[in-house]
C-alpha cells in the first residue's frame, strides 16, 4: 500500500481523530484511568490546548501525521512548558505522542520527535522531559536513540502519577570549544 503521509500542525478538525487515537493506544497498553493521559481534559480539544493566545510568545506546539489519501490522522505528538517545574533550565514536556499500529516501525516516530525537538529548541527550551510506562518499550527505545536518558525521579507536576519511567534530554548541543 503506497500512501502519502505528512507531518503538519494540528487543526481544529483533528480533535475527534486524535482523541480516538490516543484512547485506543492507551487501551492497547492498559493505560486507562486516573494517572494516565486518558483522563487529561485537553484530549477533547488538542487544537485549543496547543493554540497560542494572540501576542503570547510561542511556547508549545502539536503536530499530527496525516494520510493524505484518506484524511486519517495516524499519529501525533507535541510539547508545552513542564507544569510545576522551576529548575535551572527552561524545560518543556513532550506530550501525547501516540501512533496507530500501522504507522509504528516506519520511521515516522523519529521524524515527529525530530520536529518536536527542533521546534522546542527554536522556542528557547534547553531540556525536554517526558513520562511513559515500561510496557511501551519500543517507545522507550526510540526515545533513547533520540538522546533521552532515564531519570530516577519525576520532574514537575504532569498529573500522570501512573507513569513510572521518566526521561529527559538536552535540546541545545553545546559545541566544544578548543584552545590553541
C-alpha positions as a printed Julia matrix, in Angstrom:
180×3 Matrix{Float64}:
   0.0    0.0    0.0
   1.51   3.31  -1.08
   0.16   6.23   0.93
   1.14   9.89   1.16
   1.85  10.77   4.77
   2.7   14.24   6.04
   3.56  15.82   9.37
   1.67  19.06   9.9
   0.43  21.28  12.76
  -2.81  20.23  14.42
  -6.06  21.73  13.08
  -9.43  22.12  14.86
 -10.99  19.32  12.81
  -8.35  16.86  14.05
  -9.67  16.84  17.62
 -12.05  13.84  17.33
  -9.48  11.69  15.5
  -6.69  12.5   17.95
  -8.98  11.77  20.88
  -9.94   8.35  19.47
  -6.33   7.51  18.55
  -4.9    8.39  21.96
  -7.59   6.44  23.81
  -7.16   3.41  21.52
  -3.39   3.3   22.05
  -3.73   3.78  25.81
  -6.31   0.97  25.95
  -3.95  -1.24  23.92
  -1.3   -0.79  26.61
  -3.69  -0.97  29.59
  -3.24   2.69  30.48
  -6.75   3.97  31.05
  -7.92   5.85  34.12
  -6.56   8.17  36.75
  -2.86   8.9   36.46
  -2.71   8.35  32.7
  -3.15  10.72  29.76
  -6.57   9.16  29.12
  -8.01  11.34  31.87
  -6.43  14.6   30.64
  -9.14  17.17  29.81
  -7.12  18.59  26.9
  -7.74  15.39  24.91
 -11.11  16.82  23.94
  -9.56  19.96  22.38
  -5.97  19.38  21.37
  -6.07  22.25  18.89
  -7.26  24.68  21.57
  -4.76  23.36  24.1
  -1.78  23.98  21.82
  -3.05  27.19  20.17
  -1.48  30.37  21.49
  -3.42  33.44  22.53
  -2.62  36.46  20.35
   0.55  38.18  21.42
   1.87  35.29  23.52
   5.4   34.1   22.83
   5.26  30.63  21.2
   5.92  28.05  23.93
   4.04  24.95  22.71
   3.04  23.01  19.63
   1.37  19.84  18.43
   1.76  18.02  15.12
  -0.12  15.16  13.51
   0.77  12.59  10.9
  -1.98  12.56   8.3
  -2.62  10.11   5.49
  -3.43  12.49   2.63
  -5.25   9.75   0.73
  -7.81   9.07   3.47
  -7.55  12.18   5.65
  -6.95   9.89   8.63
  -4.74  11.09  11.49
  -2.38   8.19  12.24
  -0.18   9.77  14.87
   0.62  12.88  16.81
   2.85  14.5   19.37
   3.81  17.83  20.81
   5.21  19.77  23.73
   4.4   22.55  26.16
   6.01  24.06  29.26
   6.57  21.46  32.0
   3.96  22.28  34.66
   5.18  22.82  38.2
   8.87  22.82  37.34
  11.21  25.64  38.26
  14.57  24.07  37.55
  17.66  25.86  36.3
  16.96  25.42  32.58
  13.83  26.2   30.55
  12.16  22.78  30.28
   9.27  21.53  28.16
   7.35  18.28  28.33
   6.98  16.01  25.31
   3.27  15.2   25.3
   0.63  12.99  23.73
   2.97  11.05  21.41
   0.85   8.19  20.05
   0.8    6.22  16.8
  -1.68   3.94  15.08
  -0.22   0.39  14.9
   0.03   0.64  11.08
   2.45   3.56  11.45
   4.82   2.05  14.0
   8.26   0.93  12.89
   8.21   3.01   9.7
  10.38   5.94  10.84
   7.57   8.4   11.41
   8.0    8.38  15.19
  11.57   9.55  14.74
  10.52  12.21  12.22
   7.81  13.51  14.54
  10.21  13.59  17.5
  12.76  15.46  15.38
  10.07  18.02  14.59
   9.21  18.43  18.29
  12.87  18.73  19.32
  13.65  21.31  16.62
  10.57  23.38  17.41
  11.26  23.28  21.16
  14.85  24.42  20.57
  13.62  27.3   18.41
  11.25  28.35  21.18
  14.05  28.65  23.72
  13.83  25.4   25.67
  17.05  23.79  26.84
  15.63  20.5   28.13
  12.81  18.19  27.04
  11.19  15.88  29.6
   8.74  13.01  29.21
   6.91  10.36  31.19
   5.85   6.93  29.96
   5.38   3.36  31.16
   7.64   0.31  30.97
   5.18  -1.57  28.71
   5.86   0.98  25.95
   9.34  -0.48  25.47
   9.55   0.34  21.74
   8.83   3.99  22.52
  11.46   3.99  25.27
  13.98   2.55  22.8
  13.19   5.3   20.29
  13.49   7.97  22.98
  16.89   6.61  23.98
  18.06   6.64  20.34
  16.94  10.28  20.23
  19.17  11.19  23.2
  16.73  10.82  26.1
  18.14   9.36  29.32
  16.21   7.7   32.13
  15.89   9.75  35.32
  15.44   8.36  38.83
  12.71  10.82  39.8
   9.92  12.69  38.06
  10.08  16.4   37.29
   7.22  18.84  37.55
   3.56  18.06  38.07
   2.23  16.37  34.94
  -0.67  14.63  36.68
   0.46  11.29  35.26
   1.09   9.55  38.57
   0.71   6.09  37.0
   3.71   6.63  34.73
   6.86   5.05  36.11
   9.5    5.94  33.51
  10.91   9.48  33.49
  13.28  10.68  30.78
  14.91  13.89  29.61
  17.39  15.16  27.07
  19.23  18.39  26.45
  17.96  20.28  23.43
  20.85  22.53  22.71
  24.02  20.6   21.98
  26.84  22.81  23.16
  29.81  23.0   20.81
  33.13  22.04  22.32
  35.48  24.97  22.39
  39.1   24.1   21.59
  42.17  26.0   22.67
  45.37  26.71  20.78
